[in-house]
């Protein structure tokens, strides 16, 4: 049975569902010495994975309501390749609580003779974590 025109589709939100994005951090996003990127960059990526989660589960982009915890654990730098994950940890009638992580999986390793050098890290570095709540139409 399909929903009536204009009505919201049936939610498929289920605890444990995950969404994963990968993103290269361009040098144009460096704001600080050492090619550091501001913490807001990670929060923007969390918004992207949360949006995909809401589209997949509720057929709507949803709206970010709040963060209950944000931890900046390691630097994010221009030239990094990031893995951004979102796991659905609680499903309410209209709210969705998600845990987020940014991990650095590769990092620029430029030298004077190899300005484009980079390396895949043996172990990803956990850079940012958060818990957030989004709301979707009822």
BELLIN-V621056 format. One line per field, one symbol per residue. burial: + if it has 24 or more other C-alpha atoms within 12 Angstrom, else -. A space follows every 10 residues. Layout:
burial->???
This chain:
burial->---------- +-+---++++ +++++----- -----++++- +++-++++++ ++++++++-+ -+++------ -+--++++++ ++++++++-- +--+++++++ ++++++++-- ---------- ----++++++ +++++++-
